[in-house]
Amino acid sequence: MDFTFGTSYRNFNNVFHDGEIDLSNIDFFSPWGIGLVCLKAVENMDRADKVLKLPRKSDTLTYVKRMHFAVIMQELTYSLFLDKLNGLEIQEHDNPNIHEIMHCSFRDEFAARLESKIRLIFKAFGLNDNDEQKATALVGELGNNVFDHNAGSWPTNVVGAIIIAQNYPNLKCVEVVVADTGIGFLNSLKVAKSDLKNDIEAIKLGLAGVTGRVGEKRGNGLRVIQDWTINQFSGIVQIHSGNGLVTVDKDGSREKSVQGIQGTLAGLKIVYN
């Protein structure tokens, strides 16, 4: 079973049920799938009945080890379920196309990592200097949105942005996902747009440049992200907030209702030469 953007919602209820996160039958993760797992882990972390089942397949277990999955899961209070992963020995340089999960709790930490680590992701993944700078700026906008819209309003004890990235060299494509357990698009935008009906409507307004910060003229960050991702990288923008999912690419915007999450999952797929 794969757990990627294209398959995760079809397989959602096989992986997440009550307080259990069952990864045992997953053969392949993408950053999007790992982002969903991180958000559900935060949602369940205070439950007495929480359970985390690790992948059974050795290649998949090696992959999540390389992603530093155990580090984030330990931070999220899942230490009791990580023995098999902690005991696995791997060489960190085995796969340079995978970048470890990063959790940035504060804006200044994110800004520092943007320059010291996230830029290096794109350099390592083979983007030229110009594209690397643009791609780094895109991730910067996603991260800034997390801190702009959740300042002082975090509904959980886990604050900040969780960043996951992978290169697919055969496809000449980089996937970057930023997950946060914040208030989501609907609660953010309702401050200024009290008549909003659902998560999809809120995401679409956010993508159109509407901000929930009353009196501010800012709000174009997501519009810039769309423009650069689609027009300069022939890429895709994907946003899941609450139970709404919106995908935007050169063919337009598509939307659907999906299983709900706490917070937001925002992803970019960037195509390079």
C-alpha positions in Angstrom: 0.0 0.0 0.0 1.3 3.4 -0.9 0.7 6.5 1.2 1.2 9.5 -1.2 -0.9 12.5 -2.3 -2.7 10.3 -4.8 -3.4 7.4 -2.5 -3.5 8.7 1.0 -7.2 9.6 1.2 -8.2 6.3 -0.3 -6.1 4.6 2.3 -6.7 7.1 5.1 -9.1 4.9 7.2 -6.8 1.9 6.9 -4.0 3.9 8.5 -5.8 6.1 11.0 -8.6 4.7 13.2 -9.4 5.9 16.7 -6.1 6.5 18.5 -4.1 4.1 16.3 -1.7 5.0 13.5 -1.1 1.8 11.6 1.8 2.1 9.1 2.5 -1.7 9.0 1.2 -2.3 5.5 2.6 0.8 3.9 5.3 0.1 1.2 6.0 3.7 0.1 5.6 7.1 1.6 5.8 10.5 0.0 6.4 13.7 2.0 2.6 14.3 1.8 1.9 11.0 3.4 4.4 11.6 6.2 3.0 15.0 6.8 -0.4 13.5 7.3 1.1 11.0 9.8 2.8 13.8 11.7 -0.5 15.8 12.0 -2.5 12.8 13.1 0.2 11.9 15.6 -0.1 15.4 17.2 -3.9 15.0 17.2 -3.6 11.7 19.1 -0.6 12.5 21.3 -2.5 13.1 24.5 -4.7 10.0 24.1 -4.1 7.2 26.6 -5.0 4.6 24.0 -2.7 5.9 21.3 -0.8 3.3 19.2 1.9 3.6 16.5 2.6 0.6 14.3 5.7 0.9 12.2 6.1 -0.4 8.7 6.8 -4.2 8.4 8.7 -3.9 5.1 12.4 -3.5 5.8 12.9 -1.0 2.8 10.1 1.2 4.1 11.5 1.1 7.6 14.9 2.1 6.3 13.3 5.0 4.4 11.5 6.4 7.5 14.7 5.9 9.5 16.6 8.0 6.9 13.8 10.7 7.2 14.5 10.9 11.0 11.0 9.8 11.6 11.9 8.4 15.0 13.1 11.9 16.1 9.8 13.6 15.4 7.8 10.8 16.8 9.8 10.8 20.0 9.2 14.5 20.3 5.4 13.8 19.9 5.5 11.3 22.8 5.6 8.0 20.8 8.8 6.7 22.3 7.2 3.4 23.4 6.6 2.4 19.8 10.0 3.2 18.3 12.3 0.3 19.5 12.4 -1.4 16.1 13.3 1.9 14.4 15.8 3.0 16.9 17.6 -0.3 16.7 17.9 -0.1 12.9 21.4 0.8 11.7 21.7 2.7 8.4 24.3 4.9 6.7 23.0 8.4 6.5 24.4 9.1 3.1 22.7 6.1 1.4 20.1 8.3 -0.3 20.9 11.9 -1.0 17.4 12.4 -2.6 15.7 12.2 0.8 15.9 15.0 3.3 15.1 14.5 7.0 12.0 15.8 8.6 12.6 19.2 10.2 10.4 20.7 13.0 10.8 24.5 13.4 8.9 25.7 16.5 9.7 29.4 16.1 9.9 31.9 13.2 13.6 32.7 13.9 14.4 29.0 13.9 12.6 28.6 10.6 14.4 31.6 9.1 17.8 30.2 10.2 17.1 26.8 8.8 15.8 28.2 5.6 19.3 29.6 4.9 21.4 26.9 6.4 19.5 23.7 5.6 16.5 24.2 3.3 18.5 25.9 0.6 20.9 23.0 0.7 18.0 20.7 0.0 17.6 22.2 -3.4 21.3 22.4 -4.1 21.7 18.7 -3.2 18.7 17.9 -5.4 20.4 19.4 -8.4 18.6 22.7 -9.0 20.7 25.4 -10.6 21.5 28.5 -8.5 18.6 30.6 -9.9 16.0 27.9 -9.4 17.4 27.0 -6.0 16.9 30.6 -4.9 13.3 30.7 -6.2 12.4 27.3 -4.7 13.8 28.4 -1.3 11.7 31.6 -1.4 8.6 29.5 -2.1 9.2 27.3 1.0 10.0 30.6 2.9 6.5 31.9 2.0 4.8 28.7 3.1 6.7 28.8 6.5 6.0 32.5 7.0 2.3 31.8 6.5 2.4 29.2 9.3 3.7 31.8 11.8 1.7 34.8 10.5 -1.6 33.1 10.8 -1.1 31.2 14.1 0.7 33.7 16.3 -0.8 33.5 19.7 -3.5 31.1 18.6 -1.9 27.6 18.5 -4.6 25.0 19.6 -2.0 22.4 20.5 1.3 22.3 22.4 3.1 21.5 19.2 3.7 24.8 17.5 5.5 25.8 14.3 6.2 24.1 10.9 7.1 20.5 10.1 9.0 20.4 6.8 9.5 17.2 4.6 11.2 17.1 1.2 12.1 14.5 -1.4 13.7 14.5 -4.8 12.4 12.2 -7.6 15.4 12.3 -10.0 13.7 10.1 -12.6 10.8 12.6 -12.8 13.0 15.7 -12.3 10.7 16.7 -9.5 11.0 17.9 -5.9 8.2 17.5 -3.5 8.2 19.8 -0.4 5.5 19.7 2.3 4.9 22.1 5.2 2.6 20.8 7.9 1.3 22.7 10.9 -1.2 22.0 13.7 -2.5 25.6 13.7 -6.0 27.0 13.5 -6.4 26.3 9.7 -7.6 28.4 6.9 -11.3 28.5 8.0 -10.7 29.8 11.5 -8.0 32.2 10.3 -10.1 33.8 7.6 -13.4 33.9 9.6 -11.9 36.8 11.5 -12.4 38.9 8.4 -14.9 36.8 6.6 -17.5 35.7 9.1 -19.8 34.3 6.4 -17.4 31.6 5.3 -19.2 28.3 5.0 -16.5 25.6 4.8 -12.8 24.7 4.5 -12.7 24.6 0.7 -14.1 28.1 0.4 -11.6 29.3 2.9 -8.6 27.7 1.1 -9.7 29.2 -2.2 -10.0 32.6 -0.7 -6.6 32.3 0.8 -5.2 31.2 -2.5 -6.8 34.3 -4.1 -4.9 36.6 -1.7 -7.5 37.2 1.0 -6.0 37.5 4.5 -7.7 37.0 7.9 -5.8 39.8 9.5 -8.2 42.7 9.7 -6.9 45.9 8.3 -3.8 44.4 6.6 -3.3 44.6 2.9 -0.9 41.7 2.9 -2.1 38.3 1.9 -0.4 37.8 -1.5 2.0 35.2 -0.3 -0.1 32.3 -1.6 -0.7 34.0 -4.9 3.1 34.4 -5.4 3.5 30.7 -4.5 1.0 29.7 -7.1 2.5 31.9 -9.8 6.1 30.8 -9.3 5.3 27.1 -8.8 3.0 26.8 -11.8 4.4 29.3 -14.2 8.2 29.0 -13.5 8.4 25.4 -12.4 5.4 23.8 -14.2 4.5 22.6 -10.8 1.6 21.9 -8.5 0.3 23.5 -5.3 -1.7 21.3 -2.9 -3.4 22.5 0.3 -5.4 20.4 2.8 -6.9 22.3 5.8 -9.7 20.9 8.0 -11.6 18.6 5.6 -11.0 20.6 2.5 -8.4 19.8 -0.2 -7.6 22.1 -3.1 -5.1 21.4 -5.9 -3.9 24.1 -8.4 -1.8 23.5 -11.5 -1.6 24.8 -15.1 -5.0 23.1 -15.7 -6.7 25.1 -13.0 -8.1 24.4 -9.6 -9.7 21.2 -8.3 -11.3 20.8 -4.9 -12.9 18.0 -2.8 -13.9 17.2 0.7 -11.6 14.7 2.4 -11.0 13.3 5.9 -10.4 16.0 8.4 -7.1 17.1 10.0 -6.1 19.5 12.7 -4.3 22.3 11.0 -2.9 22.6 7.5 -0.8 20.6 5.1 0.6 22.6 2.2 2.7 21.1 -0.6 4.6 22.1 -3.6 5.8 19.9 -6.5 8.6 21.7 -8.4 9.8 20.4 -11.8 13.4 21.2 -12.8 15.6 20.7 -15.8 
